Amino acid sequence: MGVLARASLGEIAGCLEQAPPLPAHVRLRGPEAGLVMVRGRQGGDGGRFNLGEMTVTRCSVRLADGTLGHAYVAGRDLRQAELAALLDACLQRPELHGALLAEVVQPLAARQAEAAAKLARKAAATKVEFFTMANMRS
């Protein structure tokens, strides 16, 4: 679900073109956008504080066989939340799990890992070694 929540609507829709058709579903809740309070901790284990608010969209769906799917995604994209909830429900069905994992989730996860690695390489290129600078002053 984390992979689907971080993927954009365009990325999900692009992967679904290669996937088997998704079954019909009924919306149980939403999709609806709202705000949530994001909390933080000082130093990871210190006192909690309210960092700020964030827009989130949620959706819940039910398949014809009664399987439920739920999703929360950052932002206001109603269709993204509905597709993520539908995929959550479909991934619980054994006959769809393997194909959806291979055609949708794994490609999205690979793209996200590549983007994270690229960002990490970019950040590493700007790293400053303060120890070296301290030795140069001596």
N, C-alpha and C positions, 0 to 999 in steps of 0.2 A: 504494500500500500504506500510505503514511503516513495518508491520509484514513481508510482502513478501520481502521487500528490505533487511531486516536484516537476513532472513533465507538463508541457504546455498542451493546450487543446490540439494545436496543429501537429505536434509530435505524436500524440496518442492516435489521432485520426489517421495520420500517415501510416502508422504501424498496423492499424485495423484493416487497411486495404488488403494486406497480405493474409490476414487471419480469417478463420471460418466465420460465417455470419453469426451475429449475436442473437440470442432468443429475445422474444418480446418480454417486456417488463411493465410493471405498474409502479408509479411513484408513490411512496408512502409518506415521505416528508421532503419538501423542497423540490428542486434546489432553491435554497434561500441564502442570502448573504447577510452577514452581521459582523459584530465586533467582538473580539476576545481580548482580555488583558494579558499581556506577555510579562511574565515575572522573571527576575534574575536573582543571582546570588553573588555576593562579593567574594571573589576568590574561589568560586565553585562550591564552597561549603559554609560560607558566612551567612549573615542575615539576609532574608529575602527582601526584595523591593520591587515595586511596579515599574517596569521599564517603559511601557507604553501600550497603546492599543494597536491591534492588527486586524485587517479585514479578512474574514474567512467565509467560505461558502461550503455548506453541507448539503448532503442529499442521502436519502435512503430509498432503496428500490426492492421490489419482490419479483422473482421470476414465477412463471406459471406453476412450477413444482413446489413453491413455497420458500425457496432459498432466498435469504436476505443479503443485501449488500449495502454497505455504508461507506461514505467518503467525506473527508474534510480536506479542502484545498485552500491554499493561501490566495487571496484576491477575490475578485467578483465574477469569475467566469462560471456561469451557471451550467453550461454544457459540459465543461471540463469535470465539474463535480458529479454530474449525472453519469458521464461515461466512466469515471473512476468507480462510482458505486456499482454500476452495471458490471464492470470488469471484476470487482470484488466478489459479486454474487457468482459470476460465471467461473471464476477461478476455483470456487468451492465444488464445482461439478466435475467429477473424474473424467468424463468424456471430453470436456473442454480444457481442462487444466493444462495438459501438456502442450497443446497447440498454442494456447494463449501465452503461456510462459515463454515458449520459443519465439513466437512471432511478435509479441508486444513487450512483455516485461524485460526479457533479457536484452533486446536491442536498446531499449530505453535506459536500462541500467548501464550498459556499455557506453552510451553517449554521455551519460552523467558522470561516469568515472573518468572518461577522457577529458571532459570539461574541467573537472576538479583537478586532474593531473596537470592540465595546461595552466590553470590558475596557480597551482603550487609551484610550477617551474618559473612562472613570471614573478611570483613573490620571492622565490629563492634567489633570483638574479639581482634583487635589490637588497639582499641581506648584507648587513654591515657587521664586521667582526670588531667589536669594541676592545677585545683583548689585544688584538694586533695594534690598534691605535694607541693604546696605553703603553705598549712596549716601545713604540716609535718615539714617544715623548721622553722616555728615560735617557 
